Amino acid sequence: MSSSDPSPIAPGSEPIGPSGAKDAESRGCMKWGLVGCAGLSVVAIIGMVLFLRKAPQLMETLLGATEAQVVAAIAPEVPAAEKEAFRKEYAGFVETAKAGKARPEEIQALQKKILEALKDGSVGPEELRGLTEQLRSMTRP
C-alpha cells in the first residue's frame, strides 16, 4: 500500500454530513422510536386515569363479593336482626373504603377475621357479632 491509498472503511463508520449528523436513514429509526415511546406513554396515562375512575366500582364489587360469602355462610340459628346489623355495618364500611377513609391495617384485620370465620364454612352468631363490631369500629370515629 502506498501513502496515497485511501484508508479502508470500517462497518458503521459512514461519512458524517456537514452538520455532524449521520445520514437521514439513521435519523428515521430514532424518530419512530421516539414516536412509539410517546404513544405508549399516552396509552399508559389513559389507562391509569381509567383505572382510577373505575377503582371505586371495582372495590365495591370485590367487597360486595366478600359480603355475599359471609351472608351465604351465616348459620340458620343467627337471628335476622343480627344479619341485618351486619349488612348495615358492611354497607357503611364499603362507603368508607370507597371514600378512601379506611386504614389499610383495619382492612387487613377485617379480612383476617372474615377468613377465620369462613374457615369452617359456617358463620355462627358470635363470629357474626364480632365481624359486625369490627365493621362498626371502622366506620365510627
Buried (B, 14 or more C-beta within 10 A) or exposed (E): EEEEEEEEEEEEEEEEEEEEEBEEEEEEEEEEEEEEEEEEEEEEEEEEEEEEEEEBEEBBEEBEEBBEEBBEBBEEEBEEEBBEBBBBBBBBBBBBBBEEEBEEEBBEBBEEBBEEBBEEEBBBEEBBBBBBBBBBEBBEE
